[in-house]
Amino acid sequence: MKQGTCDFCGEELPMTELTEIKGDHRCVDCRPDDTDEDEDSICSSCNGSGEGMHDGTRCLSCGGTGNDLKDDSDPFEDDR
């Protein structure tokens, strides 16, 4: 079986246990955790519910989406 070396920690492993990431070979322990980048951030004001402070209203911070907005614009601002 062909052996390879993790470019991050230097551990020698079978090539089947190494993953190539941006030209580097990484073992399971050295792979980056991609879960945070793929998931949307939960709005800290409504805790992800999208609900406002009163019945029938939307959260003012996220506009009712439940996710942090990627830009700093106001969701209710008139862009005309």
C-alpha positions in Angstrom: 0.0 0.0 0.0 1.3 3.4 -0.9 2.3 5.6 2.0 2.1 9.4 2.3 2.9 12.0 4.8 0.6 14.6 6.3 2.0 18.0 5.2 0.7 19.6 8.4 1.8 17.2 11.2 4.3 15.0 9.4 2.6 11.7 10.3 3.1 8.9 7.8 -0.1 7.2 6.8 -1.6 5.2 3.8 -2.6 7.5 1.0 -6.2 6.4 1.4 -6.3 8.1 4.8 -4.9 11.4 3.5 -7.0 14.1 1.9 -5.6 16.7 -0.5 -6.6 20.2 0.5 -5.3 23.1 -1.6 -2.2 21.1 -2.7 -1.4 19.8 0.8 -2.1 16.3 2.1 -3.8 16.3 5.5 -4.7 13.5 7.9 -8.0 13.3 9.7 -6.7 15.2 12.7 -5.3 18.1 10.6 -8.2 18.7 8.2 -9.8 22.1 8.7 -13.3 22.1 10.3 -15.5 23.4 7.5 -18.8 23.4 9.4 -18.6 27.0 10.5 -18.0 28.3 7.1 -20.9 26.5 5.4 -23.5 27.3 7.9 -25.2 30.6 8.3 -24.6 32.4 11.6 -27.6 32.5 13.9 -28.9 36.0 14.8 -28.0 36.8 18.3 -31.0 39.1 18.8 -33.7 36.6 18.2 -31.6 33.4 18.7 -32.5 32.2 15.2 -36.3 32.3 15.5 -36.7 35.4 13.4 -39.5 36.6 15.7 -39.7 40.1 17.0 -40.3 41.3 20.6 -44.1 41.4 20.1 -46.5 38.9 18.6 -46.6 39.0 14.8 -43.4 41.1 14.4 -40.1 40.2 12.8 -36.7 40.6 14.4 -35.2 44.0 13.5 -31.7 42.7 13.5 -32.1 39.9 10.9 -35.3 41.0 9.2 -37.0 37.7 10.3 -34.6 35.4 8.6 -33.0 34.1 11.8 -29.5 34.5 10.3 -27.0 37.2 10.8 -27.0 39.5 7.8 -23.8 39.2 5.8 -23.6 43.0 5.1 -24.2 45.9 7.5 -27.2 47.3 5.6 -30.5 47.8 7.3 -33.1 45.3 5.9 -35.8 47.9 6.2 -33.9 50.7 4.6 -35.4 52.1 1.4 -32.7 51.7 -1.3 -34.4 53.9 -3.9 
